[in-house]
Amino acid sequence: MNDKETLKGVIDRFEGEWAVIELDGESEPRNVSRKLVPRRAKEGSYIQLEIEDGKIIQVQLDADATEVAQKRIQDKLDRLRRGEHLHDDD
């Protein structure tokens, strides 16, 4: 019987031949062979890992989650540039 699961995470950084992945719900990052990571993935990209019997069998880019996160970060940067963080809401 195959034990299959899908984990979600974000690429924190690349170190040589490894992608360091911060996985949802796990405190320690996981190193994944760069060969398994889609070429267009980069630091900050959200991904899904498919794991079967404890072994990573596929890494997919989650373009929608990546886009949402990038927009959220851009919105925060825009508010900082406008100085909105300096004003009281009271």
C-alpha positions as CSV (number, residue, x, y, z in Angstrom):
1,M,0.0,0.0,0.0
2,N,1.4,3.4,-1.0
3,D,1.5,6.2,1.5
4,K,1.0,9.4,-0.5
5,E,0.8,12.9,0.7
6,T,1.1,16.5,-0.7
7,L,2.9,19.1,1.3
8,K,2.9,22.9,0.6
9,G,5.7,25.2,1.2
10,V,7.9,28.1,0.0
11,I,11.4,28.1,-1.4
12,D,13.5,29.9,1.2
13,R,16.8,29.8,-0.7
14,F,19.1,27.8,-2.9
15,E,22.3,26.3,-1.6
16,G,24.4,24.7,-4.3
17,E,22.5,21.7,-5.6
18,W,19.7,22.0,-3.0
19,A,16.6,24.1,-2.6
20,V,15.8,24.8,1.0
21,I,12.0,24.6,1.5
22,E,10.0,25.9,4.4
23,L,7.0,23.6,4.6
24,D,3.7,24.5,6.2
25,G,3.4,23.0,9.6
26,E,7.0,21.9,9.9
27,S,9.6,23.8,12.1
28,E,12.6,22.6,10.2
29,P,13.3,23.3,6.6
30,R,13.7,20.5,4.1
31,N,16.4,20.2,1.5
32,V,15.2,19.1,-1.9
33,S,17.4,18.3,-4.9
34,R,17.4,21.3,-7.2
35,K,16.9,18.8,-10.1
36,L,13.4,18.1,-8.8
37,V,12.4,21.8,-8.6
38,P,10.9,23.4,-11.7
39,R,13.4,25.7,-13.5
40,R,11.2,28.8,-13.3
41,A,10.9,28.4,-9.5
42,K,12.9,30.9,-7.5
43,E,13.3,32.1,-3.9
44,G,9.9,33.0,-2.6
45,S,8.1,30.6,-5.0
46,Y,5.3,28.5,-3.4
47,I,5.4,24.9,-4.3
48,Q,3.7,21.6,-3.6
49,L,5.7,18.4,-2.9
50,E,4.2,15.1,-3.7
51,I,5.6,12.4,-1.4
52,E,5.1,8.7,-1.8
53,D,6.4,6.2,0.8
54,G,8.6,9.0,2.3
55,K,10.3,9.9,-0.9
56,I,9.7,13.1,-2.9
57,I,8.4,12.1,-6.3
58,Q,7.4,15.5,-7.7
59,V,7.7,19.2,-7.0
60,Q,5.2,21.5,-8.6
61,L,5.2,25.3,-8.7
62,D,2.0,26.8,-7.2
63,A,1.8,29.9,-9.4
64,D,-1.5,31.1,-7.8
65,A,-0.1,31.1,-4.2
66,T,3.1,32.7,-5.4
67,E,1.2,35.5,-7.1
68,V,-1.0,36.1,-4.1
69,A,2.0,36.3,-1.8
70,Q,3.9,38.6,-4.2
71,K,0.9,41.0,-4.4
72,R,0.5,41.0,-0.6
73,I,4.2,41.9,-0.2
74,Q,4.0,44.6,-2.9
75,D,1.0,46.1,-1.3
76,K,2.9,46.3,2.1
77,L,5.9,47.9,0.4
78,D,3.6,50.5,-1.3
79,R,2.0,51.4,2.0
80,L,5.5,51.8,3.6
81,R,6.6,54.0,0.8
82,R,3.5,56.2,1.2
83,G,4.3,56.5,4.9
84,E,1.0,54.9,6.0
85,H,2.8,53.1,8.8
86,L,3.6,56.5,10.4
87,H,-0.1,57.5,11.0
88,D,-2.3,56.5,13.9
89,D,-5.6,54.9,13.0
90,D,-7.2,56.7,16.0
